[in-house]
């Protein structure tokens, strides 16, 4: 497994230069059967990162460019009457892929955003009352610009909760930016990437991550962290049981990437901010970005106040 993860990480790092922690977060979400929301200003490599993951795996990939005029059926698909067969035929939408890039998700209205909810939560979509399963592995990599950008919409809390992680890439340092200017990875190297594993390999890795042992003391630690957010004076909304489950699954995936079949406290602590900050709401905030930053600060204080298990 370690060799497979190393190949995947190296393949992505060929075109996404500098921020190795973002690559590790992306792989962690993949192994945990989760979805990831990448938020940052335009031009820092959000789309390149998603494309690099898709090209490194021999599986189906689709990109949805979310715009203000996009309809839910443009994502899920639509039934069309076929005169030759005198029956309705379902045309699959772009959601029917293993890796789905939802580009600029907050530029489309909430009604269209919610078309992704069932797919992200149940790995299926319902069209005309009939469920359609999505083939594993299934992962949504969504990108969004900061909310103070013109023409953006707030993501509903219930949709934010469907993302296992929310991360920010930040600007590259001077050395990595020079490499970007020299190599132009999005123009050349990205299109030359070859798959380093198959979709079946990913499913095997996910199954192995599921089997990682989470000791009862660590389960109690996660519950203690969650309860602390629910009682905290600065928080209006604490961590839900779904959030606790997401933190546990991210910890298992982190341990699996490290080559262990058991979790340690560091596997939990390393994921608290990325997994939990977008699931809690502070009592006073002016924008979603500020809320995320202040939520992270509250989570840092909570982690410092609760001793981790030995």
C-alpha angles and dihedrals in degrees: 000000000000090000092052092050091048091053091049093047092047092049093053092043090058090073105018102064128199112359102085092164090064089053090051091050090051093050091045091055091048093054092043092053088241137134126238133216115205113197125186145110118295119278103031096108106269094137093040090055092053093045091049091055092049094048092048091060124062095231141103118289134188135179123213113197100205112214134170092258096049116122127212090245089058086066104036101032135244140249114243126193111243111208094198094058095026089226138101116265121202116228109204117232126220091270087078097086137095096241115030121189109204099193118204092354093181093060092075124073120263091253090064094039090059090059085079095053100084092042093051095045103036103020088235140084129215117222120180089346094306120113119226117197121222116226117245134279094051122171134163116210106192126187128196139176121232113283094244089068115105117263098020129131130209114253111238115250092242091057093047087054090061091064113088091206140015115200139173122216102202125197119308119246120255094266095051092043089054089053089052092052091048100043100031089205096185091058101045119000095048093059091046095056114120125203114266095188141015131242088255089056090054091052089052091051090049091051090051090051090052090057095055110120119245109196119227090244089058092047088053090048092055091048091049090052091049093048090049090058091049092054099038115121093219095054126080093185124029132198115300125219087258088058091051089051091049091051091051092049092048089051091052091050091048091052091047092052088051090055097251128127091206135055128240127197091261090063088061098041092050091060104038097096097042094045102036111028095079092047097060129065127212120222094243126033137141100205140006092255092054090045091054092050094048091044089055090052091051091049090051090055092047092051090050092051096052118068113228118233118263 
